[in-house]
Amino acid sequence: MDKAAIDLARKKYKEKMNQEHISAEVDAMSDEQFLTKIKLIIEGKIPHAGMLLLGNSDFDYMFQTAPSVMWRLYGADGMDKDYVNEFSAD
């Protein structure tokens, strides 16, 4: 996993939580503990989401197929406003 990406995830998590005691707790955690807390390590394993968000190209061999990314943006009326369904291809 990319150390700079993990550091950015810590920073953004602390900004989002915006509570001094949580920031102190996050600062005291190892990378593995932090990633487990935010569910990017599950039962000691790194799921595809963790690799997509915080991995780097050194570990792309871990994927059997190219990862895909999909998201949808819904309006207040519940209707699709936008979406992306992309496949990564090298």
C-alpha positions in Angstrom: 0.0 0.0 0.0 1.2 3.5 -0.7 2.4 5.2 2.5 1.5 8.7 1.1 -2.0 7.5 0.4 -2.4 6.1 3.9 -1.1 9.4 5.3 -3.7 11.3 3.3 -6.5 8.9 4.4 -5.5 9.5 8.0 -5.5 13.3 7.5 -8.9 13.3 5.7 -10.4 10.9 8.3 -9.3 13.3 11.1 -10.7 16.3 9.3 -14.0 14.5 8.8 -14.3 13.4 12.4 -13.2 16.8 13.7 -12.7 15.7 17.3 -9.5 16.0 19.2 -9.7 12.7 21.0 -10.3 10.8 17.7 -7.3 12.6 16.1 -5.2 11.6 19.0 -6.4 8.0 18.7 -5.7 7.9 14.9 -2.2 9.3 15.5 -1.4 6.6 18.0 -2.5 3.8 15.7 -0.2 1.8 13.4 -1.1 1.8 9.7 -2.6 -1.7 10.0 -4.7 -0.7 13.0 -6.0 2.4 11.2 -6.8 0.5 8.0 -8.6 -2.1 10.0 -10.6 0.6 11.8 -11.8 2.1 8.5 -12.4 -1.4 7.0 -9.7 -1.4 4.4 -8.2 -4.4 6.1 -10.7 -7.1 6.9 -9.7 -10.2 8.9 -6.0 -9.4 8.2 -6.5 -9.2 4.4 -6.6 -6.2 2.1 -9.8 -6.2 0.0 -9.9 -4.9 -3.6 -11.4 -1.6 -2.2 -8.2 -1.1 -0.1 -5.9 -1.7 -3.1 -8.0 0.5 -5.4 -8.0 3.4 -2.9 -4.6 3.1 -1.3 -2.5 0.7 -3.3 0.1 1.4 -6.0 1.1 -0.1 -9.3 3.7 -2.3 -7.6 1.0 -4.6 -6.4 -1.3 -4.7 -9.5 -0.3 -8.4 -10.0 -2.6 -9.2 -7.0 -5.7 -8.6 -9.2 -6.9 -11.5 -11.3 -8.7 -9.1 -13.6 -8.5 -5.4 -14.1 -10.5 -3.6 -11.3 -13.6 -1.7 -12.3 -15.0 1.5 -10.7 -18.7 2.3 -10.6 -20.6 5.0 -8.9 -24.0 6.7 -9.1 -25.2 10.2 -8.1 -28.8 10.4 -7.1 -30.9 13.6 -6.9 -33.2 14.5 -4.1 -36.0 12.9 -6.1 -34.2 9.6 -6.1 -33.5 9.7 -9.9 -30.0 9.1 -11.4 -28.3 12.4 -12.0 -24.9 11.0 -13.1 -23.0 7.7 -13.2 -19.7 6.2 -14.1 -19.0 2.6 -15.0 -15.4 2.4 -16.0 -13.0 -0.5 -16.5 -9.3 0.0 -15.9 -7.2 -1.2 -18.8 -3.4 -1.0 -19.0 
